[in-house]
């Protein structure tokens, strides 16, 4: 049982996302510490990249701001190592295959293990190509987190059967971004039900969740909720002053998710 799986025991999990280095790594670190204090169960840290194909305009802009400040992968690793001096909850990377290949797959996963990164999400590596990373992940005890989208259809059971840590269920087609309505894919509950027929690995739903009611609704269906763009919007608006307003937002979201009962 990984530390990621343990985060789902006893309650639904709230998982916030933040882009590393937006506006600076010091602000990112301070904001992550406030998210932990606010009740986050796990934190997804985005490594800035020039072509984040799964991201909408909000997170793309955050990556651009970080890259303009010359934030690089080694600096993000160093930030995580500093966080691990006090942070005990799981930390996971959201990144793309190019930065991993440039760094070196084995070297990247070994460094993840060394600094305390529990898992990686790599949206541009399809399930059929996961062998590019899986061996190095396994060798270093890093969970390779699979994504299942509404378009996965007959591949759901295949992907879920090899799930590690948790399964990232995409709530809607397209890219990340805040949704102003509750118009998530109508079959999201059936997707989660299908996943649960083949694995006990927890499921968390992400993409488009932006308020406590939406987060609670997704936690009712799955084992947790992931929120990114709404937090990145706060960071974009507040800059160096982001940690406190992010704390308030994350606390409201975490309280909402934790208020949803756990089956069994």
Secondary structure, DSSP 8 states (H G I E B T S, - for coil): --HHHHTTSSS-EEEEEEETTSS-HHHHHHHHHHHHHHT-SEEEEE---TT-TT--HHHHHHHHHHHHTT--HHHHHHHHHHHTTT--SEEEEEE-HHHHHHH-HHHHHHHHHHHT--EEEETTS-GGGTHHHHHHHHHTT-EEE-EE-TT-GGGHHHHHHT--SEEEEESSSS-----SS----TTHHHHHHHHHTT--SEEEEESS--SHHHHHHHHHHSSEEEE-HHHHHHHHHHGGGHHHHHHHHHHHHHHHHHTS----
